[in-house]
Structures are given as C-alpha cells and as structure tokens.
Amino acid sequence: MFKAVLATQNKNKAKEIIQILTEIEFLPRPSDFPDIEESGSTIEENAILKAVTIAEHAKIPSLADDTGLEVEELNFTPGVHSARFAGEGSSDLDNVNKVLSLMENKSNRTAMFKTVIAMAFPDGKLIVGKGEVKGSLTSQIRGTNGFGYDAIFIPQTGDGRTFGQMSSEEKNSMSHRKLALIDFKSKFEQFIKQ
C-alpha cells in the first residue's frame, strides 16, 4: 500500500482525510518535527508549504491541507487567516465569535469554504486537489458537531442546517474537504498509473 505522512495534527481533519483516501496508509507526522509557520499568502501556498517541508524532512511523500472561510461582506476574510482570525492561539469559538460580531446586522451573509489538499514527494513532484462549497452564515451558533466555523455555515447544497448540525457522514458527503479530496484522488490515481 502507498504510504505517506499526514501533515495535519488536527484530529478532526485527519479523520475526514483517512475516511476518504482509503488507498493510502497514513503515517503520523514525526513527533520531533517543529510547527511549520504558515507564511503563504493563499490557502494553496500554505498547503504546499506544509507538504513540501514535511516530505523533505521525512524523506517520503507528505499530504497536507489548508482550509479557509471566505466571507463576501468581510472582503473574503478570514481566508488564509481562518485558524487564527481572533489572534494567535485563538480557539475555534474565539474565531467564530469574531466573525459573528463583525457580521452583526449585515444582510449579505454569503460565504464560501475552500480547501486545498497537496501531496509533495521528496523528489519535488506535487499533486494538488481543490474544493469549495458556497453557502451562507447564520447569525448565531447552531449545532455542536464538526469544528472550526461549521456551526455558523449553511452549505448551499444542504437542507438549511449548518455543518455543525450534521453528522460527520452527512457533512463528509458534501464538504469542501470531500470535494478537494475527490479532486486530489483522481489526480493521485492518474499519477500512480504513470
């Protein structure tokens, strides 16, 4: 079986990735590996940066992802800063509350989740998959499932519930990460056949 290091240390993301990319045996990120400064100016740059850095260190392929919420009314922020929107070391709840506060009394609640999945190989090869889900923001937290901004994001393709009100199976059937993983998977399968 194909083996790769999974760069993320987020257990929720790891679970979603492992459930979808069943043809890859994921090894944990080396414990001696320091945190990678996400210095990219886009979600794609950050995903690639993480994958390349770990692949070079581990000497085997590495898969990394980056996700961001883009809110139209907030000039498409938090975007690349989604994980630390309320400041360095901020919790998911801190970030959610900041978005809700900035969106108070705003009528345009259009938002989009974007995910980029990148696999880097020690020889410099790269495979990148992308996914996005359009939707809207609630005015308050709805649901306790998921993580990040899930409890305030209603996907356009859903039934009016937030990702936070869905089971992980329901969310995984339509999420931005699922779409990015499907895009990645098709490119990965073509790559393996070469």
N, C-alpha and C positions, 0 to 999 in steps of 0.2 A: 504494500500500500504506500502511496505517496505520502511523505512526511514533511511537515512544515511547522515552524514556530508560530504560535499565535501571539501577536504582539500585545493585544489588549489585556489589561489587568482588571477590566470591568466584567464582573461575573455575569451580569445580565446580557451584555453584548456577546460574550464568549458562548453562552448557552444558545443564543439565536444563531450564531455562525455555525456552531457544531451541528445543530439540528438540520441545517440546510446543506452544508458541504460535507456530505457523508463519505465521499470518496477520498477525503484527506484525513490522515491521522495527525491531529494537532498535538504538538509538544508544548509544555508551558514555557513561557518566557524565562530565560535564565535568571535565577534569583540575584545573581551578582551584577545584573545589568542595571545601570542607573536610569533614572527617569529621563525621557527624551524631551527636550524643550521644543514645544510645537511652535516653531518660528515661521511657519509658512503663512502666506497672506491669503490662501484659499484652503478650503476643506481638502481638495485634491492634493495640494502641496504637502499638507500635514500627513495625510495617509501615506503618501510615497516616502516622505522623510522618515517616518517611523519604520516602515517596511524595509527600506534600504539600510538604515542604521543597524537594525537587529540582524538582518541577513548577513551583513558584513561581519558582525560580531560572532554570530552563531555558526557561520560557515555552511548554513543550509537555508533553503527558502523560508521567507517570513511573510505572514499575512497580517496586514494592519488595516484599520478602518478609521474614518473620521466622519462625524455626523454634525450637522448644524441645522438649527431652526432659523428660517429667514422670514421676518415679519414685514410685509409690504409697508405698513404705516410707520415702521421704525427704520426706514431706509435699508431694509433687508438685513438688519441686525437681529439677533446677536451673531448669526452666521458662524464664522470661524471661531468666535469667542464664546460659543454657546455654553461650554462646560465651566467657564469662569466669568460669566456675564456680570455677576454681582460682586466680582472681585476674586483675587487669588484665594484658593482654599474655600470658596463658597460651596454650599450644599445644593442639591437639586432644588430643594424647597426655596432657598435664597434666590436662585436664578428664576424660578417660576414666579415668585412674588415680585421680583423686579419687573419682569415682563408685564404681569397683570397691572402693576402700578403705572407703568408707562402707557398702558393701553386703556386706562380708565377713561370712560366717556368717549372713546373713539368708535366710530361707526364702521370703518373699514377694518375688518378683522381677518383679512386674507393672509394666509401664511403657507409656508412650504417646508417640509423636512427634506434634507438632502443627505445622502450617504455616498461615500466613495470607498471602495474596497481595493486595496493594492497588494499584490504579491511581488516581492522582489527576490531575485536569485543572486547568489554570490558573484556570478559572472556578469551582473549588470542588467540582465533581462528583467522585464517588468510586464505584469498583466494588471489592467485596471478595469474595474466594473463600477457603474454608476446607477443610482436610483433616486427618484424623487417622488414625493406624494404631496399633492396640493390639498389644502383644507382651510380651516378657519379656527380662530382661537375663541375659547369660552371666556366668560368674564369672571369665572371662579373655578377652583379645582373641582374636578368631577372624576371620581374613581381612585382606587388605591393600587391598581396593578401597574406594571411597567416601571419606567424610570425616566429621569430627565424631564422633558416637557410633555410627556404622554398624557398627563391628567388635564391638560388645557388645550389639547389639539384634537379637533374633529376631522378625520380624513374625509375628503370629498366622496370617495368611493364606498364609504361605510353607510351605517344606518342612523347616524345622528349621535352616536356615542363617541366619547373620546377614546383614544388608545388606552388610557388608564382605566376605562370601564370594560375593556375587552379581556378575554383570556389570552394567554400568550399565543395559543394556537390561532385564535381569531386575528390578533394583531399581526402575527407572522405571515398570515395568508395575504396581507396587502401592504405591509410596511415598506418604507423606503429602504431599509436594510435588506429585506427579502428581494426587492427589485434589483438592488445593487449586487446582491449575491447571485441572482439568476443571470444577470448580465456578465458577472465575473465567471460564473460556472461555465457558460457557453464558450467564452474565450479560453478558459483553462483547458477545457476538453479538446478544443482545436489545437492548442499548444502541445498537449500531451501526445496527440496523434502524429505530430510532425516528426 
